[in-house]
Amino acid sequence: MRSALTLLCASILVLPSFAHGQDAQSGIAEVNGKWMASFNSGDGAGIAMLYTADAVLLPPGSEPVKGSEAIGAFWQGSFTESGASIELKQVELETNQNSAIEVGSYVITGADGGHADHGKYIVWWKKVDGSWKLYRDIWNSSMTP
Amino acid sequence: MRSALTLLCASILVLPSFAHGQDAQSGIAEVNGKWMASFNSGDGAGIAMLYTADAVLLPPGSEPVKGSEAIGAFWQGSFTESGASIELKQVELETNQNSAIEVGSYVITGADGGHADHGKYIVWWKKVDGSWKLYRDIWNSSMTP
């Protein structure tokens, strides 16, 4: 009886969950696109909006930065080299109901077109009021200091 | 009809899932205990066993290190200061069926008892053949270089 019900549950739940996975993939890709555009135009306030209100940024060489407002200020303060641009590339994504984990890599190109930095990141995403937002964000450079 | 079935599914599924969360919490705490013990005794092979065979380590200042064997060698090579000890502290844990995400902090104490380093990490865990193992592992120092 219990296993028959479990099978029934599976048939009811698997299809929406598959659709949800696709929705998460495209929703997160869209936010990553906005994140890159905000970074590349030096728009700290634009980046801040992509994080949950209670997000925590975990940057190298800094204590954790708590809350989307402080996170926006952090990024604004990092735009020291005008004209630098970042490219994020997703390597893996696992999605659950209102949560996702992403592993990716980044490359930063300097204003002169030269290679400035590259490294990797993990972002823990949360779906808040129907929108995917960065909840925890950690990265480090792969280059030797 | 569908919502009645969903309620029924919930009552069947919630209890095991809650129990699973507790199991994950204690299982991961146990592995973190072994990880610290291996680190503190300079046992790279012991650390390697705690990662999935296809794990990827994402260390600062290094390209990703792929596979538990290479990860063991990485840690073995990092035990340059004999007598240093690490303490991991879990800050957050979200568990799903065979996957979990953990945010934490670390403190490294030097052989002389002084503060050597502190920072934060995110680990993506996977449950493989009933055992929780580190699947993706990234961290960075909070200290200014």
Boltz contact constraints between the chains, C-beta under 6 A:
constraints:
  - contact:
      token1: [A, 9]
      token2: [B, 9]
      max_distance: 6.0
  - contact:
      token1: [A, 58]
      token2: [B, 120]
      max_distance: 6.0
  - contact:
      token1: [A, 60]
      token2: [B, 140]
      max_distance: 6.0
  - contact:
      token1: [A, 61]
      token2: [B, 144]
      max_distance: 6.0
  - contact:
      token1: [A, 61]
      token2: [B, 145]
      max_distance: 6.0
  - contact:
      token1: [A, 63]
      token2: [B, 142]
      max_distance: 6.0
  - contact:
      token1: [A, 96]
      token2: [B, 96]
      max_distance: 6.0
  - contact:
      token1: [A, 101]
      token2: [B, 101]
      max_distance: 6.0
  - contact:
      token1: [A, 101]
      token2: [B, 124]
      max_distance: 6.0
  - contact:
      token1: [A, 103]
      token2: [B, 136]
      max_distance: 6.0
  - contact:
      token1: [A, 120]
      token2: [B, 58]
      max_distance: 6.0
  - contact:
      token1: [A, 122]
      token2: [B, 122]
      max_distance: 6.0
  - contact:
      token1: [A, 122]
      token2: [B, 138]
      max_distance: 6.0
  - contact:
      token1: [A, 124]
      token2: [B, 101]
      max_distance: 6.0
  - contact:
      token1: [A, 136]
      token2: [B, 103]
      max_distance: 6.0
  - contact:
      token1: [A, 138]
      token2: [B, 122]
      max_distance: 6.0
  - contact:
      token1: [A, 138]
      token2: [B, 138]
      max_distance: 6.0
  - contact:
      token1: [A, 140]
      token2: [B, 60]
      max_distance: 6.0
  - contact:
      token1: [A, 140]
      token2: [B, 140]
      max_distance: 6.0
  - contact:
      token1: [A, 142]
      token2: [B, 63]
      max_distance: 6.0
  - contact:
      token1: [A, 144]
      token2: [B, 61]
      max_distance: 6.0
  - contact:
      token1: [A, 145]
      token2: [B, 61]
      max_distance: 6.0
  - contact:
      token1: [A, 145]
      token2: [B, 145]
      max_distance: 6.0
